[in-house]
Amino acid sequence: NAKGESESLLAIAKERLIAEEIENELLRLQELQKIDILEKTQETARLEAIVKNAKDGTQAKVDAEIALNDFKQQSDEQDLARTKEISAAKIDIAQKEEVVEYQVMLLHKLLQRV
């Protein structure tokens, strides 16, 4: 029903807004990925129901199938982009950790000389 769909979309938008406020980049991206998955699951189910309920051979059925396929493609692209963002954030963290470890090692060497 339209009210349920509206409430579902509103809840997802609200969760996405909250997630965007997370300062830690990796945690923010991971939370957004969870929301993407939730949205994909709900929207796919909604669109599949529309396809199932549309009469065979009608334009409504064709339009519903197109909408479902378009959504799946967009969702897959979003999944790939989000996965790349998460990987980049993990690499960034690893590089920063290496720099810190190197700085700590240099500091230890300096302190040993003192």
C-alpha positions in Angstrom: 0.0 0.0 0.0 1.1 3.6 -0.6 1.2 4.6 3.0 3.5 1.7 3.9 5.8 2.4 1.0 5.9 6.0 1.9 6.8 5.2 5.5 9.4 2.7 4.4 11.0 5.3 2.1 10.9 7.9 4.8 12.5 5.5 7.3 15.4 4.7 4.9 15.9 8.4 4.1 16.1 9.1 7.8 18.6 6.3 8.4 20.7 7.5 5.5 20.7 11.1 6.9 21.8 9.8 10.3 24.5 7.7 8.8 25.9 10.7 6.8 26.6 12.4 10.1 29.1 9.7 11.2 32.5 11.3 11.3 34.6 8.1 10.9 34.7 7.6 7.1 34.8 3.8 7.2 32.0 3.4 9.7 29.9 5.9 7.8 30.4 4.0 4.5 29.7 0.7 6.2 26.5 2.0 7.7 25.4 3.4 4.3 26.1 0.0 2.8 23.7 -1.6 5.3 21.1 1.0 4.4 21.7 0.4 0.7 21.1 -3.4 1.3 17.9 -2.7 3.2 16.6 -0.3 0.5 17.5 -2.9 -2.2 15.6 -5.6 -0.5 12.5 -3.6 0.2 12.3 -1.9 -3.2 13.0 -5.2 -5.1 10.2 -6.9 -3.2 7.8 -3.9 -3.9 8.7 -3.9 -7.7 8.5 -7.7 -7.9 5.0 -7.5 -6.4 3.9 -5.0 -9.0 5.2 -7.2 -11.8 3.5 -10.3 -10.3 0.1 -8.4 -9.9 0.2 -6.9 -13.4 -1.7 -8.8 -16.1 0.4 -10.7 -18.6 0.6 -9.0 -22.0 -0.2 -5.5 -20.8 1.8 -2.4 -21.0 1.6 -2.2 -17.2 3.4 -5.5 -16.9 6.1 -4.4 -19.4 6.6 -1.1 -17.5 6.8 -2.9 -14.2 9.4 -5.3 -15.5 11.4 -2.4 -17.0 11.2 -0.5 -13.6 12.4 -3.7 -11.8 15.3 -4.3 -14.1 16.3 -0.6 -14.1 16.3 -0.6 -10.3 18.3 -3.8 -10.1 20.9 -2.4 -12.4 21.1 0.9 -10.5 21.3 -1.0 -7.2 24.1 -3.2 -8.5 26.1 -0.1 -9.6 25.5 1.5 -6.2 26.7 -1.7 -4.5 29.9 -1.7 -6.6 30.6 2.0 -6.0 30.0 1.6 -2.2 32.3 -1.4 -2.1 35.0 0.6 -3.9 34.5 3.5 -1.4 34.9 1.1 1.5 38.0 -0.5 0.0 39.6 2.9 -0.5 38.8 3.9 3.1 40.4 0.7 4.4 43.5 1.4 2.3 43.7 4.9 3.6 43.4 3.7 7.1 46.1 1.1 6.5 48.4 3.7 5.0 47.9 6.0 7.9 48.6 3.2 10.3 51.9 2.4 8.5 52.9 6.1 8.8 52.2 6.1 12.5 54.1 2.8 13.0 57.1 4.2 11.2 56.9 7.4 13.2 56.8 5.4 16.4 59.8 3.3 15.3 61.7 6.5 14.6 60.8 7.9 17.9 62.0 4.8 19.7 65.3 5.0 17.8 65.7 8.6 18.8 64.9 7.8 22.5 67.5 5.0 22.5 70.2 7.6 21.5 69.3 9.9 24.3 
